[in-house]
């Protein structure tokens, strides 16, 4: 009897802990669009969520400045989101308002990036009345780009503001623009990149390793890059480059 009681206690604690696990999975509450661009002159920006499930969720929303482990209590940024906590009905939508708090001291010659998080919490009685159940709370995290009014460059021409040189293990891409560049694919003479490509910050460079080895220095090469634009669409560009 004592042993059975101990086992039940351990299981109860494990299930309680599981209530607070953030799990990256295929979310059923989605944001319309894959990113947010906040222009400095905007008073606020609307964010639309949609519940694709046939039951409601409780949603908690917040922003952070780069802490992937942030929570509603620890997330910090110069923005606020309203409402920060709400119920979204089955097959319904919800509009949230993102706005600046005061006049944040941010760079004026380049973009800054922040992250919009929302946690979807399912009903506690989902799946029927059972004593032992695991409730998974799905955390979603998307980029918010703050774009100063002083930037005069055209974000539609990001592809024209990239330069390339050969490097150990692959190629180095220089972002000569004031915008963040989210690359999804890089190929040099048909050789694709290894793994996922980090986002390239404004006026910074990123070394890209290639599956086919190092790009040959001094050789005329064909470079193909694909990046995500303001609307979440993929844009591909090809370059004939002397590396």
Helices and strands as residue ranges (DSSP letters): H 2-18, E 22-23, E 29-31, E 35-39, E 45-51, E 57-64, E 79-82, E 85-88, E 93-100, E 112-122, E 137-147, G 155-161, E 162-167, E 170-175, E 183-188, E 191-192, E 205-209, E 220-228, E 234-242
